Amino acid sequence: MAARLEFWFDFSCPFAYVASTQVEQLAQRTGAELDLRPMLLGGVFKARGTPQNLAATLNPAKARHNLDDIRRQAQRAGVPLRMPQNHPMRTVEALRCVLAAELSLPLIHRIYRAYWDENADIAERAVLSRALADVGLDAAAILARAESPEIKDELRRRTDEAVARGVFGVPTYFVGEQMFWGQDRADMVEAALGGAPSQPALSPAAPVDFYFDYSSPFAYLAIMRAGELGPQVRWRPILLGGLFRTLGTPDVPLFVQSPEKRRHTMQDLDRQAARAGLPFHFPARFPVRTVLPLRVTLAAGSPPPLVRALATAMWAEDRDISDPTVVAAIADAVGLDGAALVAAAETPELKQALVTSTSEAEAAGVFGVPTFVVQTRERGPQLYWGADRLTLAAAAAGGDVSAM
């Protein structure tokens, strides 16, 4: 019996649009049965207490990155994408039409193109009528059925089901009871279905500034994989809490996520670590004050063995890296003078060095960690945020313009 791949979507998300162009091929490659699940994202947001226009709540640096990120994702997928000026648009009528048309995949593709390529208002009857006609459907009949109580109730039921299943955004995939959120988790979905996603061969050569703080589990994953960026990486420790205070970001973003999103984040960390073959255990002490290990890192010249050892101590061994004795022992273990480094960390020069490094990160557009700023020859500095963007950053460092 074929595995079932559930694909939950709404037309209002550009990442769901890109995912919609690839999900059919994903199902075919793995022999899975594709189960299309339209839902009203606004209804899910309301149930979760999420702002309806989530993009409007982002700080300017993160908003810029999100626009760059979706542009890159569409570019690599070979999908045309233009951000509509009136985004987000009302999608309820379009979703009802999809249900009235019995989940026609050609219609779904056509409506997505109308929104994200043509920037047409898919709440307008004329736009939907044209989309229906373009895929050979009876526009008048389907538009009439879309207004029936039966279809309206069906969309509400599906949205309620999404909420009950723990969905908090789109695109969301389910393989059995395993939930994956985001177009960028399609490779994990493929692996869960028994497929073998291809791994690109990378030859990064451009300089990469790698900004990190030990306080982030995602930064730990990136620290341990930073070799994929090439030997020319410049390790840049920063105080994430200081950056967050400057930008007005909550000190611990994980703590302000909805319970459903927090649960998925923890699962995602485990999946990313397992995929990279890394030990990972959430520490008993969290959040941990990382000022000392960051200053020690700067005092030592940010050598990768020390960075990896400190990150591993916190995220794999549950050691308290805010303790000077622990930090000194870790430095000793990688061949450094731990006591001298801990002492140096208390000097005005090292205190200022961490402040300066954090300020430089902000000036470079950094808003979180891990962040990779690739100094490309083709398009200048390119910023990538998140451990899950390391491969994209490595591709850009190798001169792949589709990743820029």
Phi, psi and chi 1 to 4 in degrees:
 res  aa     phi    psi   chi1   chi2   chi3   chi4
   1 MET       -  131.4 -176.1  175.5  178.4      -
   2 ALA   -68.2  143.6      -      -      -      -
   3 ALA   -68.1  155.2      -      -      -      -
   4 ARG  -107.3  133.4  175.0  173.0  -66.6 -177.7
   5 LEU  -112.5  108.4  170.1   58.8      -      -
   6 GLU   -86.1  134.8  -64.1  179.5   25.9      -
   7 PHE  -125.8  104.2  179.1   67.5      -      -
   8 TRP   -92.7  131.8  -66.5   80.6      -      -
   9 PHE  -151.7  160.6   66.9   94.5      -      -
  10 ASP  -140.5  155.5 -171.3  -11.2      -      -
  11 PHE   -75.3  -12.8  -65.2  111.6      -      -
  12 SER   -81.2   -2.4   58.8      -      -      -
  13 CYS  -110.6  124.5  173.9      -      -      -
  14 PRO   -67.3  -31.6   22.9  -32.6      -      -
  15 PHE   -68.2  -35.7  -67.5   98.3      -      -
  16 ALA   -66.6  -34.2      -      -      -      -
  17 TYR   -60.9  -50.5  161.1   53.9      -      -
  18 VAL   -60.8  -43.2  173.8      -      -      -
  19 ALA   -61.1  -37.4      -      -      -      -
  20 SER   -63.8  -25.8   73.7      -      -      -
  21 THR   -79.9  -10.1   67.3      -      -      -
  22 GLN  -118.0  -18.2  -59.2  172.4  -43.4      -
  23 VAL   -67.5  -33.0   69.9      -      -      -
  24 GLU   -64.6  -42.7 -170.0  174.9   12.1      -
  25 GLN   -67.4  -35.8  -69.4   73.7   26.1      -
  26 LEU   -60.2  -46.0 -169.0  161.0      -      -
  27 ALA   -63.3  -41.2      -      -      -      -
  28 GLN   -65.2  -41.7  -70.4  172.6   -9.6      -
  29 ARG   -62.3  -34.3  -76.2 -164.5  -56.4  -88.2
  30 THR   -99.9   -2.4   56.9      -      -      -
  31 GLY    70.5   22.0      -      -      -      -
  32 ALA   -86.0  153.7      -      -      -      -
  33 GLU   -86.5  120.1  176.7 -171.5   -9.9      -
  34 LEU   -82.6  124.0 -179.1   57.9      -      -
  35 ASP  -116.1  102.2 -174.0   -6.1      -      -
  36 LEU   -78.7  130.0  -61.9  167.9      -      -
  37 ARG  -129.0   83.6  -61.4  -69.2 -173.5  105.1
  38 PRO   -68.0  144.7   24.1  -31.9      -      -
  39 MET  -152.4  161.2   53.7  164.1 -113.3      -
  40 LEU   -93.8  106.2 -172.9   60.5      -      -
  41 LEU   -59.2  -37.9 -175.4   59.0      -      -
  42 GLY   -59.7  -35.8      -      -      -      -
  43 GLY   -67.1  -39.2      -      -      -      -
  44 VAL   -65.7  -44.6  170.7      -      -      -
  45 PHE   -59.0  -42.7  -80.4  176.8      -      -
  46 LYS   -61.4  -42.9 -176.1  176.7 -179.7 -179.6
  47 ALA   -65.5  -31.2      -      -      -      -
  48 ARG   -93.0   -6.8  -57.7  -81.6 -178.6 -118.2
  49 GLY    74.3   25.5      -      -      -      -
  50 THR   -90.7  137.3  -56.2      -      -      -
  51 PRO   -56.4  140.1  -24.5   33.7      -      -
  52 GLN   -63.7  -38.9  -69.6  -66.4  -44.6      -
  53 ASN  -106.3   82.3 -172.7   -2.9      -      -
  54 LEU   -61.5  -35.8 -167.8   55.2      -      -
  55 ALA   -61.1  -31.3      -      -      -      -
  56 ALA   -70.8  -13.6      -      -      -      -
  57 THR   -91.4   -6.5   68.4      -      -      -
  58 LEU   -79.8  148.6  -56.1  178.1      -      -
  59 ASN   -69.7  158.0   64.3   61.0      -      -
  60 PRO   -54.9  -39.5  -27.1   35.7      -      -
  61 ALA   -65.5  -43.2      -      -      -      -
  62 LYS   -69.7  -36.5 -170.7  170.1 -174.7  178.2
  63 ALA   -62.8  -41.6      -      -      -      -
  64 ARG   -62.5  -43.3  -79.8 -165.5  -58.1  -86.4
  65 HIS   -63.0  -42.1  174.8  -90.4      -      -
  66 ASN   -60.4  -40.2  -82.8   15.5      -      -
  67 LEU   -66.1  -42.4  -71.8  173.6      -      -
  68 ASP   -63.0  -39.6  -79.3  -17.9      -      -
  69 ASP   -65.7  -45.9 -169.1   47.9      -      -
  70 ILE   -69.5  -33.5 -174.5   54.0      -      -
  71 ARG   -61.2  -43.5  174.2 -174.1   56.3   77.1
  72 ARG   -66.4  -41.7  -69.7  167.5 -178.3  152.5
  73 GLN   -62.2  -43.7  -60.9  -65.5  -23.9      -
  74 ALA   -65.9  -40.4      -      -      -      -
  75 GLN   -61.1  -45.0 -172.6  170.7  -91.0      -
  76 ARG   -70.1  -27.5  -73.3  178.3   74.3   77.2
  77 ALA   -85.3   -6.1      -      -      -      -
  78 GLY    69.5   35.4      -      -      -      -
  79 VAL  -113.2  128.2  175.2      -      -      -
  80 PRO   -69.5  136.6   26.1  -33.4      -      -
  81 LEU  -149.5  128.7 -176.1  145.2      -      -
  82 ARG  -131.9  131.0  -64.4 -176.1  -58.9  131.0
  83 MET   -76.4  119.1 -173.9   62.8   66.5      -
  84 PRO   -67.6  142.9  -14.1   27.7      -      -
  85 GLN   -65.6  -29.9  -69.5 -173.5  -11.5      -
  86 ASN   -98.6   24.2   56.3  -23.5      -      -
  87 HIS   -73.0  139.2  172.6   71.1      -      -
  88 PRO   -84.6  143.2   30.3  -34.1      -      -
  89 MET   -97.4  158.3  -65.7 -175.1 -118.2      -
  90 ARG   -67.4  131.6  179.3  178.7  165.3   91.2
  91 THR  -119.5   -2.0   61.8      -      -      -
  92 VAL   -60.0  -41.0   62.6      -      -      -
  93 GLU   -65.6  -39.6  -69.3   84.5    1.8      -
  94 ALA   -66.2  -41.0      -      -      -      -
  95 LEU   -64.7  -39.3  -68.2  164.7      -      -
  96 ARG   -64.7  -36.7  -71.0  172.9 -177.4  164.8
  97 CYS   -63.4  -40.4  -82.0      -      -      -
  98 VAL   -61.1  -42.6  167.0      -      -      -
  99 LEU   -66.6  -41.1  -70.4  170.9      -      -
 100 ALA   -65.1  -29.2      -      -      -      -
 101 ALA   -90.7   14.6      -      -      -      -
 102 GLU    58.6   46.0  -60.6 -179.4  -13.5      -
 103 LEU    59.9   42.7  -57.2  176.1      -      -
 104 SER   -62.6  116.8  163.3      -      -      -
 105 LEU   -65.6  -41.3 -168.7   53.3      -      -
 106 PRO   -57.7  -37.0  -26.3   36.1      -      -
 107 LEU   -67.3  -41.2  177.4   62.1      -      -
 108 ILE   -59.4  -46.2  -68.2  168.2      -      -
 109 HIS   -61.6  -40.6  -70.1  -40.6      -      -
 110 ARG   -67.6  -39.9 -176.3   64.9 -172.1   89.0
 111 ILE   -69.2  -39.8  -66.8  174.5      -      -
 112 TYR   -58.9  -43.7  -96.1  125.1      -      -
 113 ARG   -64.5  -38.0  -72.2 -158.9  -49.3  -84.1
 114 ALA   -59.7  -42.1      -      -      -      -
 115 TYR   -73.6  -52.7 -166.3  123.2      -      -
 116 TRP   -98.6   -8.4  -68.6  106.4      -      -
 117 ASP  -114.1  -46.6 -176.4   14.7      -      -
 118 GLU   -90.5  -14.6  -58.8  162.4    6.0      -
 119 ASN    56.9   33.8  -66.3  168.8      -      -
 120 ALA   -81.2  149.2      -      -      -      -
 121 ASP   -80.6  101.7 -172.1  -13.1      -      -
 122 ILE   -75.6    2.3   63.0  171.2      -      -
 123 ALA   -82.3  -14.8      -      -      -      -
 124 GLU   -82.1  136.6  -66.9 -176.8   -0.2      -
 125 ARG   -60.7  -39.2 -172.8  178.3  179.9   88.4
 126 ALA   -64.3  -38.1      -      -      -      -
 127 VAL   -66.1  -44.7  171.7      -      -      -
 128 LEU   -66.3  -39.4  -69.0  172.8      -      -
 129 SER   -60.7  -42.5 -179.1      -      -      -
 130 ARG   -66.1  -41.0 -175.7  164.9   57.8 -109.5
 131 ALA   -62.7  -43.0      -      -      -      -
 132 LEU   -62.7  -44.5  -72.8  158.6      -      -
 133 ALA   -65.7  -36.6      -      -      -      -
 134 ASP   -62.8  -27.2  -75.3  -10.8      -      -
 135 VAL  -103.3   15.3  -64.0      -      -      -
 136 GLY    79.2   23.8      -      -      -      -
 137 LEU  -103.0  159.1  -62.9  172.5      -      -
 138 ASP   -78.5   98.0 -173.8  -27.2      -      -
 139 ALA   -60.4  -46.3      -      -      -      -
 140 ALA   -62.4  -44.1      -      -      -      -
 141 ALA   -66.7  -42.4      -      -      -      -
 142 ILE   -72.1  -39.1  -70.1  174.5      -      -
 143 LEU   -62.0  -37.8  -74.0  167.5      -      -
 144 ALA   -67.4  -43.2      -      -      -      -
 145 ARG   -66.8  -31.8 -174.4  168.0 -178.3 -118.1
 146 ALA   -63.2  -22.0      -      -      -      -
 147 GLU   -91.7   -0.1  -68.1  -59.4  -47.4      -
 148 SER   -74.0  151.2   68.3      -      -      -
 149 PRO   -56.3  -34.0  -24.8   34.4      -      -
 150 GLU   -61.0  -46.4  171.0 -165.4    2.5      -
 151 ILE   -72.0  -39.6  -67.2  -62.0      -      -
 152 LYS   -60.5  -43.4  -68.1  179.6  179.1  179.6
 153 ASP   -65.3  -36.9  -72.3  -14.5      -      -
 154 GLU   -63.6  -41.6  177.9   67.5    5.7      -
 155 LEU   -65.9  -41.0 -177.9   56.8      -      -
 156 ARG   -62.5  -41.3  -81.0 -168.1  -69.3  -93.1
 157 ARG   -63.6  -43.8 -175.5 -166.2   67.2   74.9
 158 ARG   -65.5  -39.3  -73.8  173.3  177.1  -93.1
 159 THR   -65.4  -42.0  -57.2      -      -      -
 160 ASP   -62.1  -38.2  -70.7  -15.7      -      -
 161 GLU   -64.6  -40.9 -178.7 -173.9   -6.1      -
 162 ALA   -59.6  -44.2      -      -      -      -
 163 VAL   -61.1  -45.6  171.3      -      -      -
 164 ALA   -64.3  -29.7      -      -      -      -
 165 ARG   -83.1   -5.7  -65.1  -82.5  -63.5  -80.6
 166 GLY    96.3    9.9      -      -      -      -
 167 VAL   -68.9  137.4  173.6      -      -      -
 168 PHE  -130.8   -3.0   54.1   85.2      -      -
 169 GLY  -169.1  179.0      -      -      -      -
 170 VAL  -132.4  154.9  -66.3      -      -      -
 171 PRO   -75.5  147.0   31.6  -36.6      -      -
 172 THR  -123.2  133.7  -68.9      -      -      -
 173 TYR  -111.9  146.1  -49.7   82.2      -      -
 174 PHE  -125.1  131.8  -82.8   93.7      -      -
 175 VAL  -119.1  102.9  178.2      -      -      -
 176 GLY    63.7 -126.0      -      -      -      -
 177 GLU   -97.1    3.0  -68.2  -54.5  -49.9      -
 178 GLN   -81.8  125.0  -65.5 -174.9   77.9      -
 179 MET  -106.7  136.8 -171.9 -179.6   91.0      -
 180 PHE  -129.7  129.0  -56.7   84.0      -      -
 181 TRP  -111.2  131.1  170.0   59.6      -      -
 182 GLY   108.1  141.5      -      -      -      -
 183 GLN   -59.3  -29.9  172.7  -94.5  -20.4      -
 184 ASP   -79.1    4.6   51.0    3.3      -      -
 185 ARG  -106.4   12.8  -65.0  -61.0 -178.4  -93.0
 186 ALA   -61.2  -31.6      -      -      -      -
 187 ASP   -69.0  -35.7   53.6   -7.6      -      -
 188 MET   -67.8  -37.4  -70.0 -174.2  179.4      -
 189 VAL   -61.3  -45.3  174.0      -      -      -
 190 GLU   -61.5  -41.2 -174.0  157.3   -4.8      -
 191 ALA   -64.6  -39.3      -      -      -      -
 192 ALA   -65.1  -26.6      -      -      -      -
 193 LEU   -87.7    2.9  -70.9  166.3      -      -
 194 GLY    93.7    5.4      -      -      -      -
 195 GLY   -85.0  176.9      -      -      -      -
 196 ALA  -130.6   89.5      -      -      -      -
 197 PRO   -57.6  140.3  -19.2   30.2      -      -
 198 SER   -71.9  144.3   60.0      -      -      -
 199 GLN  -110.2  120.4  -61.7  -64.1  -33.6      -
 200 PRO   -68.1  146.8   26.0  -34.1      -      -
 201 ALA   -86.1  123.7      -      -      -      -
 202 LEU  -117.2  144.4  -57.1  172.3      -      -
 203 SER  -134.0   70.1  -59.4      -      -      -
 204 PRO   -68.6  137.4   22.5  -30.9      -      -
 205 ALA  -135.0  -25.1      -      -      -      -
 206 ALA   -69.7  149.9      -      -      -      -
 207 PRO   -60.7  141.8  -20.9   32.5      -      -
 208 VAL  -130.9  122.7 -179.4      -      -      -
 209 ASP   -90.2  120.1  -69.8  -59.1      -      -
 210 PHE  -110.1  106.8  172.2   30.8      -      -
 211 TYR   -94.7  131.6  -64.0   91.2      -      -
 212 PHE  -150.5  160.6   64.9   91.5      -      -
 213 ASP  -140.3  143.2 -174.6  -19.9      -      -
 214 TYR   -67.3  -12.7  -60.6  109.8      -      -
 215 SER   -72.7  -12.7   62.3      -      -      -
 216 SER  -105.1  127.6  164.5      -      -      -
 217 PRO   -65.5  -31.3   23.4  -33.3      -      -
 218 PHE   -70.0  -33.5  -67.2  101.8      -      -
 219 ALA   -65.0  -36.6      -      -      -      -
 220 TYR   -57.6  -47.2  159.3   65.5      -      -
 221 LEU   -59.7  -40.4  -62.1  175.6      -      -
 222 ALA   -70.6  -39.6      -      -      -      -
 223 ILE   -57.2  -43.6  -74.3  167.3      -      -
 224 MET   -74.4  -17.1  -56.2  -51.9  -71.7      -
 225 ARG  -108.8    4.7  -65.0  179.0   51.8 -152.8
 226 ALA   -61.2  -19.7      -      -      -      -
 227 GLY   -59.8  -23.5      -      -      -      -
 228 GLU   -67.7  -16.7  -63.0  173.4   32.3      -
 229 LEU   -84.9   -7.2  -64.5  164.8      -      -
 230 GLY   100.9  166.2      -      -      -      -
 231 PRO   -74.4   -9.4   28.7  -35.1      -      -
 232 GLN   -88.8   12.9   74.5  -72.3   -3.7      -
 233 VAL   -67.4  137.4  173.6      -      -      -
 234 ARG  -105.4  113.6  -62.0 -176.8  -71.9 -134.4
 235 TRP   -79.7  122.6  -61.8   70.5      -      -
 236 ARG  -125.4   88.6  -55.4  -70.1  -59.3  -87.4
 237 PRO   -68.2  137.7   23.4  -31.0      -      -
 238 ILE  -138.0  160.4   67.1  169.3      -      -
 239 LEU   -92.1  102.4 -175.3   60.2      -      -
 240 LEU   -61.8  -40.3 -174.6   59.9      -      -
 241 GLY   -60.1  -39.5      -      -      -      -
 242 GLY   -64.6  -42.2      -      -      -      -
 243 LEU   -63.0  -43.9 -179.8   65.3      -      -
 244 PHE   -60.2  -41.8  -80.9  172.4      -      -
 245 ARG   -63.8  -39.3  -76.2 -170.3  -71.8  -82.6
 246 THR   -64.2  -39.1  -59.3      -      -      -
 247 LEU   -87.4  -10.7  -62.5  175.8      -      -
 248 GLY    79.4   25.9      -      -      -      -
 249 THR   -92.0  142.5  -58.1      -      -      -
 250 PRO   -55.2  143.4  -26.0   34.3      -      -
 251 ASP   -57.6  -38.5  -76.9  -14.1      -      -
 252 VAL  -128.0   90.1 -173.2      -      -      -
 253 PRO   -53.6  -32.7  -27.6   35.4      -      -
 254 LEU   -57.3  -34.4 -177.1   67.1      -      -
 255 PHE   -74.6  -17.2  -70.6  172.7      -      -
 256 VAL  -102.9    2.7  -61.5      -      -      -
 257 GLN   -73.7  154.8  -67.8  179.4   -5.4      -
 258 SER   -63.1  155.4   68.9      -      -      -
 259 PRO   -54.6  -36.7  -26.1   34.7      -      -
 260 GLU   -68.0  -43.4  -65.6   78.2   13.8      -
 261 LYS   -69.5  -38.4 -173.2  170.8 -175.9  178.4
 262 ARG   -62.6  -40.7 -168.9 -179.6  -47.6  126.3
 263 ARG   -62.8  -42.5 -175.5  164.1   55.3 -112.8
 264 HIS   -66.4  -38.7 -179.5  -87.5      -      -
 265 THR   -59.2  -43.4  -62.6      -      -      -
 266 MET   -65.2  -40.5  -60.6  -57.8  -68.5      -
 267 GLN   -63.8  -39.7  -69.1  174.3  -20.6      -
 268 ASP   -65.7  -39.6 -169.1   54.0      -      -
 269 LEU   -59.1  -46.3  -78.1  164.5      -      -
 270 ASP   -61.0  -42.3  -73.3  -23.3      -      -
 271 ARG   -66.1  -44.4  -72.2  166.8  178.1  163.6
 272 GLN   -63.5  -41.1  -71.8 -161.1   50.0      -
 273 ALA   -64.9  -43.7      -      -      -      -
 274 ALA   -62.7  -41.4      -      -      -      -
 275 ARG   -63.9  -35.3 -172.7  176.3  178.6 -163.5
 276 ALA   -86.4   -2.5      -      -      -      -
 277 GLY    69.0   34.5      -      -      -      -
 278 LEU  -108.9  139.2  -65.1  171.3      -      -
 279 PRO   -69.0  140.9   26.2  -33.6      -      -
 280 PHE  -151.9  125.2  173.3   75.0      -      -
 281 HIS  -140.9  122.2  -53.4  -73.3      -      -
 282 PHE   -63.1  129.2 -147.1   85.3      -      -
 283 PRO   -70.5  152.1   24.7  -33.0      -      -
 284 ALA   -65.9  -30.8      -      -      -      -
 285 ARG  -101.3  111.0  -64.9  164.4  -67.5  -87.5
 286 PHE  -155.0  132.5 -177.4   80.7      -      -
 287 PRO   -74.3  157.2   28.1  -34.9      -      -
 288 VAL  -109.9  138.0  172.4      -      -      -
 289 ARG   -73.0  121.6 -178.7  172.6  167.0   81.3
 290 THR  -112.2   11.2   57.0      -      -      -
 291 VAL   -56.2  -47.5  171.3      -      -      -
 292 LEU   -61.0  -54.9  172.9   62.4      -      -
 293 PRO   -62.0  -30.1   17.8  -30.3      -      -
 294 LEU   -68.4  -43.7  -70.5  167.2      -      -
 295 ARG   -65.7  -39.8  -71.3  178.1 -174.6  163.9
 296 VAL   -61.3  -40.5  163.8      -      -      -
 297 THR   -59.9  -45.3  -59.9      -      -      -
 298 LEU   -65.4  -41.3  -74.9  167.8      -      -
 299 ALA   -60.8  -33.1      -      -      -      -
 300 ALA   -85.7   -5.2      -      -      -      -
 301 GLY    87.0   19.4      -      -      -      -
 302 SER    55.3   48.8  -57.9      -      -      -
 303 PRO   -70.3  133.2   26.0  -33.4      -      -
 304 PRO   -53.8  -40.0  -28.4   35.9      -      -
 305 PRO   -59.2  -38.3  -25.9   36.3      -      -
 306 LEU   -68.7  -43.1  175.9   62.7      -      -
 307 VAL   -59.8  -46.5  176.3      -      -      -
 308 ARG   -64.6  -39.2  -65.7 -169.5 -172.8   98.8
 309 ALA   -66.9  -41.8      -      -      -      -
 310 LEU   -66.7  -42.4  -74.4  164.7      -      -
 311 ALA   -64.7  -42.4      -      -      -      -
 312 THR   -64.6  -39.9  -61.9      -      -      -
 313 ALA   -57.5  -40.5      -      -      -      -
 314 MET   -79.2  -46.7  178.2  169.2  175.6      -
 315 TRP   -99.5   -6.2  -67.7  104.4      -      -
 316 ALA  -123.3  -26.1      -      -      -      -
 317 GLU  -114.8   -4.3  -60.2  167.4   -7.9      -
 318 ASP    55.8   42.9 -162.0   12.2      -      -
 319 ARG   -96.9  150.2  -62.6  168.3   70.2 -175.0
 320 ASP   -87.4   96.3 -175.9    0.0      -      -
 321 ILE   -82.6    8.5   63.8  170.4      -      -
 322 SER   -88.3   -7.2   68.0      -      -      -
 323 ASP   -88.7  120.1 -175.5  -32.0      -      -
 324 PRO   -56.1  -36.2  -24.5   34.1      -      -
 325 THR   -64.3  -42.4  -56.0      -      -      -
 326 VAL   -64.4  -45.7  172.2      -      -      -
 327 VAL   -63.0  -43.2  172.7      -      -      -
 328 ALA   -61.5  -41.4      -      -      -      -
 329 ALA   -65.0  -38.6      -      -      -      -
 330 ILE   -64.8  -44.6  -67.5  168.9      -      -
 331 ALA   -62.9  -42.2      -      -      -      -
 332 ASP   -57.9  -39.9  -72.9  -18.1      -      -
 333 ALA   -65.9  -21.8      -      -      -      -
 334 VAL  -104.1   18.0  -64.3      -      -      -
 335 GLY    87.8   17.8      -      -      -      -
 336 LEU  -109.1  168.5  -58.4  171.4      -      -
 337 ASP   -90.4   93.5 -173.7  -22.1      -      -
 338 GLY   -61.1  -44.9      -      -      -      -
 339 ALA   -61.5  -42.7      -      -      -      -
 340 ALA   -65.0  -39.4      -      -      -      -
 341 LEU   -68.0  -41.4  -70.3  170.7      -      -
 342 VAL   -63.4  -40.4  167.5      -      -      -
 343 ALA   -64.5  -42.5      -      -      -      -
 344 ALA   -62.9  -31.0      -      -      -      -
 345 ALA   -62.4  -19.7      -      -      -      -
 346 GLU   -92.7    1.2  -64.8  -55.6  -46.1      -
 347 THR   -81.3  153.1   64.0      -      -      -
 348 PRO   -56.8  -34.4  -24.4   34.3      -      -
 349 GLU   -64.2  -42.9  -67.9   79.2    9.7      -
 350 LEU   -73.8  -35.3  -98.1  -62.3      -      -
 351 LYS   -60.8  -44.3  -68.6  179.0  179.4 -179.9
 352 GLN   -68.5  -33.7 -177.0   57.2   48.2      -
 353 ALA   -60.6  -39.2      -      -      -      -
 354 LEU   -70.6  -38.7 -176.5   55.9      -      -
 355 VAL   -61.5  -44.6  171.7      -      -      -
 356 THR   -64.5  -44.3  -60.3      -      -      -
 357 SER   -60.7  -40.3 -178.4      -      -      -
 358 THR   -67.8  -40.6  -55.5      -      -      -
 359 SER   -64.5  -38.8  -62.9      -      -      -
 360 GLU   -65.5  -36.7  -70.9  173.1  -10.1      -
 361 ALA   -62.4  -45.8      -      -      -      -
 362 GLU   -60.2  -42.4 -177.6 -174.0   -1.8      -
 363 ALA   -63.2  -28.7      -      -      -      -
 364 ALA   -81.5   -2.9      -      -      -      -
 365 GLY    95.2    8.7      -      -      -      -
 366 VAL   -71.4  137.0  175.3      -      -      -
 367 PHE  -131.6   -1.4   55.1   87.2      -      -
 368 GLY  -170.8  177.0      -      -      -      -
 369 VAL  -131.5  153.1  -63.8      -      -      -
 370 PRO   -75.9  146.2   31.8  -37.1      -      -
 371 THR  -128.3  137.3  -69.5      -      -      -
 372 PHE  -117.8  123.8  -39.9   99.5      -      -
 373 VAL  -110.5  109.2  178.5      -      -      -
 374 VAL   -93.4  125.3 -177.4      -      -      -
 375 GLN   -89.1   80.6  -53.2  -63.7  -28.1      -
 376 THR   -78.3  147.5   72.7      -      -      -
 377 ARG   -74.9  -31.6 -177.0 -178.4   59.8 -146.3
 378 GLU   -76.2  -41.4  -63.9   83.1   -2.7      -
 379 ARG  -134.5   17.0  -62.7 -174.9 -178.7  175.7
 380 GLY    74.8 -162.3      -      -      -      -
 381 PRO   -63.7  132.2  -18.3   30.4      -      -
 382 GLN  -125.0  126.5  -61.9  -69.6  -55.3      -
 383 LEU  -102.9  134.4 -174.5  148.1      -      -
 384 TYR  -131.1  129.6  -55.9   81.8      -      -
 385 TRP  -115.8  132.0  168.8   60.6      -      -
 386 GLY   108.9  143.5      -      -      -      -
 387 ALA   -59.4  -29.7      -      -      -      -
 388 ASP   -78.2    1.2   53.1    0.2      -      -
 389 ARG  -110.0    7.6  -66.3  -61.4 -177.5  -91.1
 390 LEU   -63.2  -42.7 -171.2  148.8      -      -
 391 THR   -63.6  -38.2  -59.5      -      -      -
 392 LEU   -65.5  -42.4 -161.5   62.6      -      -
 393 ALA   -63.4  -39.8      -      -      -      -
 394 ALA   -64.7  -37.6      -      -      -      -
 395 ALA   -64.2  -42.7      -      -      -      -
 396 ALA   -64.0  -38.5      -      -      -      -
 397 ALA   -66.9  -20.5      -      -      -      -
 398 GLY   -91.1    4.1      -      -      -      -
 399 GLY    92.1    9.8      -      -      -      -
 400 ASP   -77.1  104.3 -176.1  -12.4      -      -
 401 VAL   -67.1  -22.1  -66.4      -      -      -
 402 SER   -68.7  -16.5   74.3      -      -      -
 403 ALA   -94.8    1.3      -      -      -      -
 404 MET  -100.9      -  -60.7  176.6 -168.9      -
